Amino acid sequence: AVARAKVAGPAAGLALIEPLAASLAGYFYFHGARGALLLQLGRKKEAREAFDRAISLATTPAEAAHIRAHLDRLMSEAQAAG
């Protein structure tokens, strides 16, 4: 989905992962990737919810810190872009 998003845009990547939501609901990487794609689409509220879900599913403090750092960077980039 990430590769597809790089080639065809974030909507194309999101279209690939959305059907997997039920089966990957407990997988924090799913929510992190979904959040990044939503943020690229300007859907900030949904992106934040996805990132928050990813953080809540992280199995270690290091994973949660990594997601938070990624979220902070993406939010900064989104604000700078407009």
C-alpha positions as CSV (number, residue, x, y, z in Angstrom):
1,A,0.0,0.0,0.0
2,V,2.8,2.4,0.8
3,A,4.6,1.6,-2.5
4,R,1.3,2.1,-4.4
5,A,0.7,5.4,-2.6
6,K,4.2,6.6,-3.7
7,V,3.4,5.8,-7.3
8,A,-0.4,6.5,-7.6
9,G,-1.0,8.8,-4.6
10,P,-2.3,8.3,-1.0
11,A,-5.9,7.6,-2.1
12,A,-4.7,4.6,-4.0
13,G,-2.7,3.3,-1.1
14,L,-5.6,3.8,1.3
15,A,-7.9,2.0,-1.1
16,L,-5.7,-1.0,-0.8
17,I,-5.6,-1.2,3.0
18,E,-9.1,-0.1,3.9
19,P,-10.6,-3.5,3.1
20,L,-8.1,-5.1,5.5
21,A,-9.4,-3.0,8.5
22,A,-11.3,-5.7,10.2
23,S,-8.6,-8.4,9.9
24,L,-5.8,-6.0,10.9
25,A,-7.7,-4.1,13.6
26,G,-5.2,-5.2,16.3
27,Y,-2.1,-4.6,14.3
28,F,-0.5,-1.2,15.2
29,Y,1.4,-1.0,11.9
30,F,-1.9,-1.0,10.0
31,H,-3.1,2.0,11.9
32,G,0.2,3.8,11.5
33,A,0.2,3.3,7.8
34,R,-3.4,4.3,7.5
35,G,-2.8,7.4,9.6
36,A,0.1,8.5,7.3
37,L,-2.1,8.0,4.2
38,L,-5.0,9.9,5.7
39,L,-2.7,12.7,6.7
40,Q,-1.3,13.0,3.2
41,L,-4.9,13.3,2.0
42,G,-5.5,16.2,4.5
43,R,-7.9,14.1,6.6
44,K,-6.2,15.2,9.8
45,K,-8.8,14.2,12.3
46,E,-9.0,10.7,11.0
47,A,-5.3,10.5,10.8
48,R,-4.9,11.5,14.4
49,E,-7.4,8.8,15.4
50,A,-5.5,6.2,13.5
51,F,-2.2,7.3,15.0
52,D,-3.7,7.3,18.5
53,R,-5.0,3.8,17.9
54,A,-1.5,2.7,16.7
55,I,0.0,4.1,19.9
56,S,-2.5,2.3,22.0
57,L,-1.7,-1.0,20.3
58,A,2.1,-0.7,20.6
59,T,3.5,-3.5,22.6
60,T,6.5,-1.7,24.0
61,P,7.3,1.8,25.1
62,A,9.9,2.1,22.3
63,E,7.2,1.3,19.7
64,A,4.9,3.9,21.1
65,A,7.7,6.5,21.2
66,H,8.5,5.7,17.6
67,I,4.9,6.2,16.5
68,R,4.7,9.5,18.5
69,A,7.9,10.8,16.9
70,H,6.6,9.8,13.4
71,L,3.2,11.4,14.2
72,D,4.9,14.7,15.3
73,R,7.0,14.8,12.2
74,L,4.1,14.1,9.9
75,M,1.9,16.7,11.6
76,S,4.7,19.3,11.3
77,E,5.1,18.6,7.6
78,A,1.3,18.7,7.1
79,Q,1.1,22.1,8.8
80,A,4.1,23.5,6.8
81,A,2.5,22.3,3.6
82,G,-0.7,24.2,4.2
